Amino acid sequence: MRYCDGAGKPVSRSPFILCLAAVVVWAGSGPFFEFSETWQLVINTGTTIIRFLMVFVIQNTQNGDGAAVQTKLDEIKELEALHLRCEKSAKRSQAILQRTHAERTTRKSKSNDGAQPRADSP
């Protein structure tokens, strides 16, 4: 599993160069083995094994990508819910502030009306 995790990450060109070197060595050894069936079977078997392993590496990478996307979507949903809660709280606070301001204005106007002296008082 660790190999798949590491293989899914961007790496240097060394794996490609290593595979290219193996193919060059294999092709160069063709005349030595007289291009026999065994010589062909070696490269066919090697490429089949690598292809088989790469399927699992790619699948694991895609699973990791899918999990990352799902995590981001979950975070977005949570942020939307938090945003709505904050918006409701802000509206409640604004309503309380407006009500308090209205009450204060009413009290001031009542106290200003009562503070003026009446003309008929001694």
Summary of the structure (lengths in Angstrom):
residues: 122
radius of gyration: 38.9
end to end distance: 98.9
largest distance: 134.4
contacts: 238
relative contact order: 0.06
helix: 82%
strand: 0%
